[in-house]
Structures are given as C-alpha cells and as structure tokens.
Amino acid sequence: MIIYTLSQYFYQLFTMLLCGIWIRYKLAAALFLTIVFLWASHNGATYYIDHYGKNFEKEVDRLRLEVENLQQKLQPDSDAVISDASVNDKDYLNVNRDEDFDDSSSVSSKSD
C-alpha cells in the first residue's frame, strides 16, 4: 500500500510539473496534444481493426464450412451422374467400334 501511494504521489508531481511547461510554451502544448490525439486514434483504430477483423474471420470460416457442407451434399449426386455418363460413353464407344467393324466388313464384301 505504501509503494502504491508513493508511486501515485510521484506520478502526480510529474504531471503537475508538466502543466507549467504547457502553460508557458504553446508549441509544446500543441505538440503534446497532437501526440496524445494521434496515440489515442491509433489505439482506437487498432482496436476496431482487431475486433472487426476477428469477427470477419469467423464469418469467413463459417461460410467456408457452409460451402464445404453444401459441396459434400452435392458431391454424391454429381459422382452418380458422372459414373452413369462414363458407363454410357463406354457403351457408345463399344457400339461404335462394332459398327465400324461391321462397316469395314460390309465395305470389303462389296468390293469383292
């Protein structure tokens, strides 16, 4: 308790001594007030950037998870469509190959 009281006493003395400088020298007072204003503005801006930046990051993460969930829900449907299409493509290719062989045999038989 004594250390706290003494530290407050010296802090008050120091700040009261500076008041004499601020009264006598207008430029020093203006610089001091400018520094205090800039420092307070920086602290306020830093707080809002950190606060809203964290909220924005949480929102982006939430949206990313939502998009991933929607993609996972759509993924099995698109896989089924792709697999059906690939089976149909294979059947189509096999049919075309058979037709190509049939055409070549019919062409060769016509030329004989």
Buried (B, 14 or more C-beta within 10 A) or exposed (E): EEEEEEEEEEEEEEEEEEEEEBEEEEEEBEEBEEEEEEEEEEEEEEEEEEEEEEEEEEEEEEEEEEEEEEEEEEEEEEEEEEEEEEEEEEEEEEEEEEEEEEEEEEEEEEEE
